[in-house]
């Protein structure tokens, strides 16, 4: 099943006293590009998440957002900045003595001097335990993310197949019309000669030679055969479960090249119109392919 490079997925769970949320979103990109935003104290998760997602996402610019919050505060440690507290205490004592003030220094009054006297920090996290918890949520988010990519991929597939059928219809017209243009050229040539030189016997062998030269000049059979082959390969790739975006892009370039060659040989207005239709459909296919992983 083909996948789009556009996707979004989110999962949230409460595990081991933590509320964990993982969000994924992606847009088109030539390769795999990953960026991750995690809480400052959980930076060790970045590389682990990149490796995890890189094993299931092959192309796209992927952004990951991780939010982790503690459901309780048992793991918080409050420490006293004794150096700062001592400095304030000494300054307050000096102030009281110098200006003959009542010495009413207390813990509460000292603590109001600066919010940096008390330092609050979390106990060191068990990185492996945190990773296992986040990993489970990340896998759920990835599942949702990939499911959306597959849904979008099916829509892209349907559109590409529809356009390829339109191309085949135009190819069939060109293959049917080309032999007629040779006969019409031969008839016009004969009529022009008679107009110029009157009712005089014309060398039929010379006419056949001229017609053969014209037929060789406008022949597009090789190109239409290759174009059909490219369409067959396109359909085969669209049934693959592997990343096929780059292969499809190359194939579309080849299809456009064949259409250009047919157009350069065309000496008929109707064929030229069909070639223009083919080129327009190939371009639309290329636009859609840019979204395929």
C-alpha positions in Angstrom: 0.0 0.0 0.0 1.5 3.3 -1.0 1.7 6.1 1.5 1.5 9.9 1.3 4.3 12.0 2.8 1.6 14.1 4.5 0.5 12.7 7.9 -0.5 13.4 11.4 -0.7 11.2 14.5 -1.1 11.7 18.2 -1.2 9.5 21.3 -1.5 10.3 25.0 -1.2 8.0 28.1 -0.6 8.1 31.8 2.3 5.7 32.7 4.4 5.3 35.8 3.1 8.5 37.4 3.7 10.5 34.2 1.3 12.0 31.6 3.0 11.4 28.2 1.8 12.9 24.9 3.5 12.3 21.6 2.5 14.2 18.4 3.8 13.6 14.9 3.3 15.5 11.7 5.0 15.5 8.3 5.1 17.2 5.0 6.9 16.5 1.6 10.6 16.2 1.5 13.2 14.6 -0.8 14.5 12.4 2.0 13.9 11.7 5.7 14.4 14.8 7.9 13.5 14.6 11.6 13.2 17.2 14.3 12.1 16.6 17.9 11.0 18.9 20.7 11.1 17.4 24.1 11.1 18.9 27.6 14.5 20.3 28.5 15.3 17.5 31.1 14.4 14.8 28.6 16.8 15.6 25.8 18.1 12.1 25.9 14.9 11.0 24.1 15.7 12.8 20.8 18.0 10.3 19.2 16.0 7.3 20.5 12.8 8.7 18.9 14.6 9.5 15.6 15.9 5.9 15.4 12.4 4.6 16.2 10.5 6.6 13.6 13.2 6.2 11.0 12.5 2.5 11.0 8.9 3.0 9.8 9.0 6.4 8.0 11.3 6.6 5.0 10.6 10.0 3.4 9.2 13.3 4.6 10.0 16.2 6.9 8.8 14.8 10.2 8.3 16.9 13.3 7.8 15.3 16.7 6.5 16.9 19.9 6.8 15.2 23.2 5.1 16.5 26.4 5.8 14.9 29.8 4.4 16.0 33.1 4.5 14.4 36.5 1.1 13.4 38.0 2.5 13.8 41.5 5.4 15.7 43.1 7.0 12.9 45.2 10.0 13.0 43.0 10.7 16.7 43.7 13.6 17.8 45.9 13.7 21.2 47.6 17.2 22.3 48.5 18.5 25.4 50.4 21.0 27.7 48.7 22.9 28.1 52.0 25.5 30.5 50.5 22.7 32.9 49.3 20.7 32.5 52.5 23.8 33.2 54.7 24.5 36.3 52.7 21.1 37.7 53.2 21.1 36.8 56.9 24.4 38.6 57.4 23.2 41.6 55.5 20.0 41.8 57.5 21.9 41.5 60.8 24.2 44.3 59.7 21.2 46.5 58.8 19.6 45.9 62.2 22.8 46.7 64.1 23.7 49.8 62.1 20.3 51.5 62.3 19.4 50.2 65.7 16.4 48.2 64.4 14.6 45.4 66.1 16.1 42.1 65.1 13.0 40.2 63.9 14.7 38.0 61.4 12.8 34.8 60.9 12.8 31.9 58.4 9.7 33.3 56.7 11.2 36.8 56.4 14.5 35.5 55.1 12.7 33.3 52.5 11.0 36.4 51.1 14.3 38.0 50.3 14.8 36.0 47.2 13.0 33.2 45.4 16.4 31.6 44.7 17.1 30.7 48.3 15.1 27.5 47.8 16.0 25.4 44.8 13.5 22.9 43.5 14.6 20.1 41.3 13.4 16.7 40.2 15.1 13.6 41.3 17.2 12.1 38.6 15.0 10.2 36.2 15.5 6.6 35.3 16.2 7.2 31.6 15.5 3.6 30.6 12.2 3.5 32.4 11.2 6.9 30.9 12.2 5.7 27.4 10.1 2.5 27.7 7.1 4.6 28.7 7.6 7.2 26.0 8.3 4.5 23.4 4.9 2.8 23.9 3.1 6.1 23.4 5.3 7.0 20.4 4.4 3.7 18.7 0.7 4.4 19.1 1.2 7.9 17.7 3.2 6.4 14.8 0.4 3.9 14.1 -2.1 6.7 13.8 0.3 8.7 11.7 0.9 5.9 9.3 -2.8 5.1 9.0 -3.5 8.6 7.9 -0.6 8.4 5.4 -2.1 5.2 3.9 -5.5 6.8 3.5 -4.0 9.8 1.8 -1.9 7.4 -0.3 -4.9 5.5 -1.6 -6.4 8.8 -2.8 -3.2 9.7 -4.6 -3.1 6.2 -6.2 -6.7 6.5 -7.5 -5.9 9.9 -9.0 -2.7 8.7 -10.7 -4.4 5.6 -12.1 -7.3 7.7 -13.5 -4.9 10.1 -15.2 -2.9 7.2 -16.6 -6.0 5.8 -18.2 -6.6 9.1 -19.9 -3.1 9.0 -21.3 -3.7 5.5 -22.7 -6.9 6.7 -24.4 -4.9 9.5 -26.1 -2.2 7.0 -27.1 -4.8 4.8 -28.7 -6.1 7.7 -30.7 -2.5 8.6 -31.9 -1.8 5.0 -32.9 -5.1 4.9 -34.9 -4.7 8.3 -36.4 -1.0 8.1 -37.5 -1.5 5.7 -40.5 -4.4 7.9 -41.7 -2.1 11.0 -41.8 0.2 9.1 -44.2 -2.6 8.3 -46.6 -3.9 11.9 -46.3 -0.4 13.2 -47.1 -0.2 10.9 -50.1 -3.6 12.1 -51.4 -2.7 15.8 -50.9 0.6 15.3 -52.6 -1.0 13.7 -55.7 -3.6 16.4 -55.8 -1.0 19.2 -55.6 1.0 17.7 -58.4 -2.0 17.5 -60.7 -2.9 21.0 -59.9 0.6 22.2 -60.9 1.3 20.1 -64.0 -2.2 19.1 -65.0 -3.5 15.8 -66.1 -0.2 14.1 -66.6 0.8 10.6 -65.6 2.5 10.6 -62.3 5.3 8.2 -61.3 3.5 6.2 -58.6 6.8 4.7 -57.4 8.0 8.2 -56.7 4.8 9.0 -54.8 5.3 5.8 -52.7 8.8 6.8 -51.9 7.7 10.3 -50.8 4.9 8.7 -48.7 7.4 6.3 -47.1 9.8 9.2 -46.2 6.9 11.1 -44.6 5.7 8.0 -42.8 9.2 7.4 -41.4 9.4 11.1 -40.4 6.1 11.1 -38.4 6.2 7.5 -37.1 5.7 7.5 -33.3 5.1 3.8 -32.9 8.3 3.2 -30.9 7.4 6.1 -28.6 3.8 5.0 -28.0 5.0 1.4 -27.3 7.4 2.8 -24.7 4.7 5.0 -23.3 2.4 2.1 -22.8 5.3 0.2 -21.1 5.9 3.1 -18.7 2.2 3.1 -17.8 2.3 -0.6 -17.1 5.3 -0.1 -14.8 3.5 2.8 -13.2 0.6 0.5 -12.3 3.0 -2.2 -11.0 4.8 0.2 -8.7 1.5 1.5 -7.4 0.8 -2.0 -6.1 4.1 -2.1 -4.2 4.2 -1.7 -0.4 7.8 -0.3 -0.6 8.6 3.4 -0.8 8.2 4.2 -4.5 8.2 8.0 -4.8 11.6 8.4 -6.4 11.0 5.6 -8.9 7.7 7.1 -9.9 9.3 10.5 -10.3 11.9 9.0 -12.7 9.1 7.1 -14.6 7.1 10.3 -15.0 10.2 12.0 -16.5 10.5 9.2 -19.1 6.8 9.5 -19.9 7.2 13.2 -20.5 10.2 12.5 -22.8 8.3 10.1 -24.9 5.4 12.6 -25.2 7.8 15.3 -26.3 9.3 13.1 -29.0 5.8 12.2 -30.3 4.9 15.9 -30.4 8.0 16.8 -32.3 7.1 14.3 -35.0 3.5 15.2 -35.2 2.3 16.8 -38.5 -1.3 16.5 -37.6 -3.4 19.0 -35.5 -5.5 16.3 -33.9 -2.4 14.3 -32.8 -0.8 17.5 -31.5 -3.8 18.2 -29.4 -3.6 14.7 -27.9 0.1 15.1 -27.2 -0.7 18.3 -25.3 -3.3 16.4 -23.3 -0.8 13.7 -22.5 1.8 16.2 -21.4 -0.8 17.9 -19.2 -1.8 14.6 -17.5 1.9 13.6 -17.0 2.6 16.9 -15.3 -0.4 16.4 -13.0 0.8 12.9 -12.2 4.3 14.3 -11.4 2.6 16.8 -9.0 0.8 14.0 -7.2 3.9 11.8 -7.1 5.7 14.5 -5.1 3.4 13.6 -2.3 4.1 9.9 -2.4 6.7 8.3 0.0 
